[in-house]
Amino acid sequence: MLGGEGGLKSIQGTLITAAYSLLRRGLLNGRPGGAVDTLSFPHIPHPAPTMKRSKYDPLATSRLTRWLVLRDLFHNVLDATELPPGTDLRRAFADGIGALERDGWLSEGASGAMVFVRRGAERRLFALHEHDPHEPLPPGHGAPAGRCLTCE
């Protein structure tokens, strides 16, 4: 049915064109939208599986003290709650976001252990911290005391 060598080239050209259009639509390079059978296009290299960059979970229960901190956009501490060692950090973070939402703040979507919240034109950062927010940061954490030297 391939019609000799010319027919085979035609079929291969169709496969390459089809694979190229699938690649352009994001179907071959790991983007959502469906999987492609690798046996159908054995001559097309497939991307390596992506690996997660870190296995660190900032909301895992810790043996150390943590703080839930609400800051303004100038990094000023507006509120801080100390969480003793062994606290369920996921629950504490969720409860903190819930309390802010009850006060009229809208969550912009959490990313790890931080979330921006908005109420009208005001915007705040709610985050879980490993260090006491009222103390200077240890050496190696950016500008001294975590503040920009020109903003003081």
ABEGO torsion letter per residue (X at the ends): XAGEAAAAAAAAAAAAAAAAAAAAAGAAAGBBGEBBBAAABAABBBBBBBBBABABBAABBBABBBBBBBBBAAGBBABBBBBBBGBBAAAAAAAAAAAAAAAGBBBAEBBEABBBBBBEABBBBBBBBABBAABBBBBGBEBBGGBBAAAX
